Amino acid sequence: MKLIIVESPTKTHTISQILGPDYLVEASLGHIRDLATTGKGGLGVDLENNFKPTYVISENKRDIVQKLRSLKNKVDEVILATDPDREGEAISWHIAEVLNLPINKTKRLEFHEVTKNAILKAIETPRLIDLNLVASQETRRIIDRIIGFKLSTLLKSKIKSRSAGRVQSVTLRFIVDREREIQKFVPEEYWTIQGLFNNKCIDATLKSYKIENKEIKFVEKEIQTSDEKEDVTKIKIKNQKEVNEIISRLPEDFIVQGFDKKIVKNKSKQPFTTSTMQQAAFNIFNFSTKKTQSIAQKLYEGINIDGEFKGLITYMRTDSERLSEEFVTDAKKLIKEKYGDEYVGEEHVQKNKQNIQNAHEAIRPTDLSFTPEIAHKHLTKDEYSLYKLIYNRAVASLMSPRQDEITTLTLNGNNFIFEAKSFKSQFPGYSKVYGEYESYQKDSNLPSFEVGSTIHKDEIIPTQHFTKPPLRYTEGRIVKLMEDKGIGRPSTFASTISTLAERKYVEVKSGTLYPTEQGMMTVDELVQFFPPFMESNYTAKMETDLDSVVAGDSSRTKLLHNFCEEFFPLFNYARDHMEKLKDPETGGTCPVCGKPLVIKQGRYGSFIACSGWPECKYTEKEQPKVVLDEVCPVCGKQLVYRKNKKGQEFIGCSGFPKCNYIKPTESEKKELTVVKKCPECGGDLVIRKGRGKKKFLGCTNYPKCKHNEPFEEK
């Protein structure tokens, strides 16, 4: 009997079915150890002894470790099969250390899809733990621990911010900087001019003006005084006066200066990486990055298909756009059989990106025969939507380009150039598969004209516009920016956004990110006192340096020394000079020492305390806001606004904890079960929960009607 240790419980079912009774598969549920919180500064790292870390088994993993130790003694061999990335490698190393497995002999399986072929191939070709990869992860963890502990403690004591992080804080700065761009934005007026010609069957746009062989282009929004060509200038039509001047110079008849047709080829997009998948899922389905990753994790680890667990996609944390030769061959065969030779395209060339984990593939389906049509009856709505998107994107990436015929009509009147275009699809190409996810211009036609012929002007239509501020970042846009700037990793994109929301640095409204006052204040303080660490290029360089550790080209000790030499002087200065934010005063005085009472923020919300803390430890609960004209239908006490442990506000009874009544929200009201009509007012009697969660019937017209009855479930 052999024991295989993976990270996820779901994966254990899939792999167990593949390998059979000779293998026992258990899950570690992620990391089993982390840095201790002991030692100097509580960092768990000896900064003066080559950054030697001290690891402890996580409190919630003690039972798992005990189980793995027990199983180790009952099996012939232990094999490690954690996820194929930097974190997964570190988890394997920690398991080997805790179970006393020999690092130079213990087998490490690497697979990028949970399928029979991939698992059996990994069993046949095991490798050892990559210690360079482990060193890279450990270096990143130590840096994040130092930044997290030191900065978080500093910010909490000075400005009451809850945390800071290497990637988190830079991402927050992007969001805050964009918000300030919007606040400072001043709209500018500009105009566009349309012309109707040839009995109003041609709608053309004023594009440029030619004078002495020099072209002046009329552009919208941004003004550019020069182009890459020296004989082209770009200007904006700024006001009504300029519009009137142009219109006054337009003739009644225009000359056809050009009538050109050309075929434009649009190549398919690359298969998905983590970031492009998150962006597409947000734009198409409005999935949050966290939701997309959660669904993708399930599709990767295995879905129960008629009693058999099956991994449907390859590993979902990747920045590679590479596809395996086997998949390319099978996909091209499928495309040829289903659509024809002319639809078979070429594999995309991998873009030159920094920090790519080349061992990975792009995200793709593991089995092309498991089509979205077949998958539909086995998956939930959201799982099906994401699987179909991944499947179609991977197949479409290997299909021929879409071809459109674009006809351009150019009209010249006193050297003012109007332009009209028509579009006509000539060959759908990859859009045969991926077209439902993209928007295309509708087919249109232009009458045929000979160059040099005359067309009559029917009407000129000027339109006033105003420039708009830049858009706030959505979850999809911020992920793209993080990738473009080279900060973070595929595994951290979703968690970074979630952390910013949990720390109340941003509010997420329909997927759009709005910075809070606390978030903006946090950025301001960090930019002032830690300027290099708030620059995206510094964070991107850190990722590159960590990759150098992976490749064996750089020492972890040297990297950590360089980091500390830059960080700690800035930290010490900030500790001494960052101004401490005062708690707001209530207007009352402490009954113990007479000092002003202030409002403080605790783990479970705000409370009132003495400003003389820690010398005076007087505290009292902050009085909740009263809900006007509403009393508890259970006990008759006043209803008040309260907050739960997550800081979410709700309306409940002021008699808590003796009375647990909570007023339902509007959405909850819609889900209330109507039992019968109210005998007093004719409203609906619905099932409610009262003290001790005991059910009763209450009127929906409460508080105007206070009728209630006992409820007995039949």
Secondary structure by P-SEA (a helix, b strand, c coil): cbbbbbccaaaaaaaaaaacccbbbbbcccccccccccccccccccccccbbbbbbccccaaaaaaaaaaaaaacccccccccccaaaaaaaaaaaaaaccccccbbbbbbccccaaaaaaaaaccccccaaaaaaaaaaaaaaaaaaaaaaaaaaaccccccccaaaaaaaaaaaaaaaaaaabbbbbbbbbbbbcccccccccccccccccbbbbbbccccccccccccbbbbccccaaaaaaaaaaccccccccbbbbbbbbbbbbccccaaaaaaaaaaaccccaaaaaaaaaaaaaccccccbbbbcccccccccccccaaaaaaaaaaaaacccccccccccccccccccccccccccccccccccccccccccaaaaaaaaaaaaaaaaaaccbbbbbbbbbbbbcccbbbbbbbbbbcccccccccccccccccbbbbccccccbbbbbcbbbbbbbbbbccccccaaaaaaaaaaacccccccaaaaaaaaaaaccccccccbbbbcaaaaaaaaaaaacccccccaaaaaaaaaaaaaaaaccccaaaaaaaaaaacaaaaaaaaaccbbbbcccccccccccccbbbbbbccccbbbbbcccccccccccccccccccccccccccbbbbbbccccbbbbbbccccccbbbbbcaaaaaaccccccccccccbbbbbbccccbbbbbbccccccbbbbbbbcc
